[in-house]
Amino acid sequence: MNSAQRKYGMDAELIWKDRKRYLGMPLSFTRYRLIRKGDKWLKLFSDIGLLYSLVDELNIYRVQDISLHQSLLDKIFGTGTVILYSNDERLPVFKLRHIARPYHVREMLSNMVEQERVRKNVRVSEFQY
């Protein structure tokens, strides 16, 4: 039994995980996880803290747009910040700060967002003024 199964149930599957990094090293108590629970849901979790934890979650199908930010130091150490914009009222901007392989993660999340939208038959409409 792995940690995802202990926290989220026996049918939970850990798809991706990482930590916030400083100078390319995972020296932080901020953890990110992408979890699939059977056919029920696919969510992104941000868990911050050691003694006191703050856990935020975002349903992947709610993501409307994804962007990537890389400073010069991020480029040197191979890290970056992936920013997810969603239609979630409480959490409209979800940031995966200073993660490793940000281009790979952005592409993976983009593909999963599209797959979940199709699976749940959710459409996002865009308006032009």
Residue pairs with C-beta under 8 A, 6 or more apart in sequence:
1 10
2 14
3 14
4 12
4 13
4 14
4 33
4 35
5 12
8 35
8 37
9 37
11 37
11 38
12 35
12 36
12 37
12 38
13 35
13 36
13 37
14 33
14 34
14 35
15 34
15 35
15 36
15 42
15 112
16 32
16 33
16 34
16 105
16 108
17 31
17 32
17 33
17 34
18 26
18 31
18 32
18 96
18 99
18 100
18 105
19 26
19 28
19 30
19 31
19 32
19 99
20 26
20 28
20 30
20 31
20 32
20 97
20 98
20 99
21 27
21 28
21 77
21 79
21 98
21 99
21 100
22 28
22 98
23 73
23 77
24 77
24 78
24 79
24 100
26 100
29 48
29 49
29 50
30 46
30 47
30 48
30 97
31 46
31 47
31 48
32 44
32 45
32 46
32 47
32 96
32 99
33 44
33 45
33 47
34 42
34 43
34 44
34 45
34 60
34 109
34 112
35 42
35 43
35 45
36 42
37 43
41 59
42 59
42 60
42 61
42 112
42 116
43 57
43 58
43 59
43 60
44 57
44 58
44 60
44 84
44 94
44 96
44 109
45 55
45 56
45 57
46 55
46 56
46 57
46 94
46 96
47 53
47 54
47 55
48 54
48 55
56 91
56 94
58 84
58 86
58 88
58 91
58 94
59 88
60 109
60 112
60 113
60 116
61 113
61 116
61 117
61 119
61 120
61 122
62 86
62 87
62 88
63 84
63 85
63 86
63 94
63 109
63 113
64 85
64 86
64 87
64 124
65 84
65 85
66 82
66 83
66 84
66 85
66 106
66 109
66 110
66 113
67 82
67 83
67 85
68 80
68 81
68 82
68 83
68 102
68 103
68 106
69 80
69 81
69 83
70 79
70 80
70 81
70 102
74 80
74 81
74 98
74 102
78 100
78 101
79 98
79 99
79 100
79 102
80 98
80 99
80 102
80 103
81 95
81 96
81 97
81 98
81 99
81 102
82 95
82 96
82 99
82 102
82 105
82 106
82 109
83 93
83 94
83 95
83 96
84 93
84 94
84 95
84 96
84 109
85 92
85 93
86 92
86 93
86 94
87 124
88 94
96 102
96 105
99 105
116 122
117 123
117 124
